[in-house]
Amino acid sequence: MADVNDPQEEVIEGEEVEIVEETPANGAATMLNLEELIKSHIYSLDKLRNELKDLREMHEDSFNNNLTYKEKADIVKEATKKRSQVRQEIAKQPSVAVLEQKIKDLRFDMKEKQQTLSDLLADYKEQTGATQIETSNGLVLEIVSTAKLVRKI
């Protein structure tokens, strides 16, 4: 019978509850099941990516095989080329080059600050257990962690 005073045991009336002790064997089985579930999802995502790639190619071929569309696309391509040439000429002006460098520098600074903020929030969440933080102007923001897979080099 479940202990009513134990906060880990919640019993709904009329429901029989079986409590399974966590053993090293159970933990290993749970980890293997989790790993298999992850692998299954990776496989499914790869399969969906390939299907999406094939569908995109078929979709794009529908347009490229249409003569009218191809003619208009060639006109756009030529206009884009001319616009790009004009843009490059404007970009050579010293004042524009200075602005472009300032933009690059600000983007780099923002990326660094964003990474630092991410690290600080991870530390804050780990140390306090909090999932929210209030800004100096009273806005409450939720701390969200994300995980992703990248190929190991």
C-alpha positions, 0 to 999 in steps of 0.5 A, a space after each residue: 500500500 502506498 504511503 499517503 505522506 510520501 510526496 513522491 507517491 501520488 495515488 488516484 483513488 481506484 488506481 493501483 500503483 506499482 512502485 519500481 525501485 531504480 536499480 543499476 539494471 533498470 537505469 542501464 535499461 532505461 539509458 539503452 531505451 533512451 539511446 535507441 529512441 534517440 537513434 530512431 528519431 535521428 534515422 526518421 529525421 534523416 529519412 524526412 530530410 531526404 524525402 524533402 530534398 527529393 520533393 524540393 527538386 521535383 518542385 523546382 523542376 516543375 518551374 525550370 521545365 516551363 519555357 515562360 518561367 525560364 525566360 522570365 527567370 533569365 530576365 531577372 537573373 540579368 537584372 540582378 547581375 546589373 544591380 549587383 554591379 551597381 551595388 559593388 560600385 557604391 560599396 567602394 565609396 569610403 563612407 559606405 565601406 566604413 559603415 559596412 565595417 561598423 556593421 560587421 564589428 557590431 554583429 561580431 560584438 553581438 554574437 560574442 555577447 549573446 554567447 556570453 549571455 547564454 553561458 551566464 544563463 546556463 550557470 544561473 539556471 544550474 546554480 539557482 534552479 530558476 527557469 525565469 529571470 526578471 530584467 531591470 525594467 520588470 520584464 520576466 523572461 524564461 530561460 530556455 535551453 536547447 540541445 542539438 547534434 553536430 557531426 563530430 570531426 
